[in-house]
Amino acid sequence: MMTRHADGLRLVLECDSETAAIWTWNANGLANKIDWLLEAILAVENTPEAILITETHHVNDKRIPELFGYQGVHSGSSTRSAGVAIYVRARRHYTRIELTHAADRMIAVLQDEIVYIAVYAPVNSSEIEMREQFFTNLAANIEHVRSLGHRKIIMGGDINAHIGEEVNSNGRLFY
């Protein structure tokens, strides 16, 4: 079973009689919205086990904003084109997984035998080489996680996928 909350934040996965909420969110700037995120968490009955966030617009050398009841990790720069974060429940231990092909667009953590990967792919109007490199790196990172013996992987974020042909604002054809 998979449901989606009206505000686009909530994704509920049901596996073997257990239900876990995993949220993925394109924040478009995290620091000014952390109170809103906490309100969203408090408003639901099934609080998320993990929150995968893209477009954090957060400077990498600073800690991401604290979120009551959660521990967070971040990767990326303060630019609009990058920045990903993962918040996981604070009551359980987690480990950040160092990705072999990480940039400012991917991050992974392990908690309770589940690896959460947050990704933010380049937009379709980006150079094709940049998009291809991102997906090559993503495949290599997933293979790296599997080589560490992890089989339960949940990936979320903004894939910026597009199906079909379209012309972007610069008149370039992209798929």
ChimeraX attribute file (.defattr): number of C-alpha atoms within 10 A of each C-alpha:
attribute: neighborCount
match mode: 1-to-1
recipient: residues
	/A:1	8
	/A:2	10
	/A:3	11
	/A:4	12
	/A:5	11
	/A:6	7
	/A:7	8
	/A:8	11
	/A:9	19
	/A:10	23
	/A:11	18
	/A:12	18
	/A:13	14
	/A:14	12
	/A:15	9
	/A:16	5
	/A:17	6
	/A:18	7
	/A:19	13
	/A:20	16
	/A:21	18
	/A:22	22
	/A:23	24
	/A:24	23
	/A:25	22
	/A:26	17
	/A:27	20
	/A:28	18
	/A:29	18
	/A:30	22
	/A:31	14
	/A:32	11
	/A:33	14
	/A:34	17
	/A:35	15
	/A:36	11
	/A:37	17
	/A:38	13
	/A:39	11
	/A:40	14
	/A:41	17
	/A:42	11
	/A:43	10
	/A:44	11
	/A:45	7
	/A:46	14
	/A:47	18
	/A:48	20
	/A:49	15
	/A:50	22
	/A:51	27
	/A:52	28
	/A:53	28
	/A:54	33
	/A:55	26
	/A:56	28
	/A:57	20
	/A:58	25
	/A:59	15
	/A:60	17
	/A:61	11
	/A:62	8
	/A:63	11
	/A:64	21
	/A:65	16
	/A:66	13
	/A:67	16
	/A:68	12
	/A:69	11
	/A:70	17
	/A:71	19
	/A:72	21
	/A:73	18
	/A:74	27
	/A:75	25
	/A:76	24
	/A:77	20
	/A:78	17
	/A:79	14
	/A:80	13
	/A:81	18
	/A:82	23
	/A:83	31
	/A:84	33
	/A:85	29
	/A:86	26
	/A:87	23
	/A:88	24
	/A:89	19
	/A:90	14
	/A:91	9
	/A:92	10
	/A:93	11
	/A:94	18
	/A:95	12
	/A:96	16
	/A:97	16
	/A:98	13
	/A:99	19
	/A:100	14
	/A:101	16
	/A:102	17
	/A:103	16
	/A:104	19
	/A:105	25
	/A:106	27
	/A:107	27
	/A:108	28
	/A:109	23
	/A:110	19
	/A:111	16
	/A:112	10
	/A:113	12
	/A:114	14
	/A:115	23
	/A:116	25
	/A:117	26
	/A:118	28
	/A:119	28
	/A:120	23
	/A:121	22
	/A:122	22
	/A:123	16
	/A:124	18
	/A:125	16
	/A:126	11
	/A:127	11
	/A:128	14
	/A:129	8
	/A:130	14
	/A:131	17
	/A:132	13
	/A:133	13
	/A:134	21
	/A:135	14
	/A:136	12
	/A:137	18
	/A:138	21
	/A:139	13
	/A:140	16
	/A:141	21
	/A:142	20
	/A:143	13
	/A:144	17
	/A:145	22
	/A:146	14
	/A:147	10
	/A:148	9
	/A:149	9
	/A:150	15
	/A:151	13
	/A:152	14
	/A:153	17
	/A:154	14
	/A:155	17
	/A:156	20
	/A:157	23
	/A:158	20
	/A:159	15
	/A:160	11
	/A:161	11
	/A:162	11
	/A:163	7
	/A:164	7
	/A:165	9
	/A:166	13
	/A:167	11
	/A:168	11
	/A:169	8
	/A:170	7
	/A:171	9
	/A:172	9
	/A:173	12
	/A:174	16
	/A:175	12
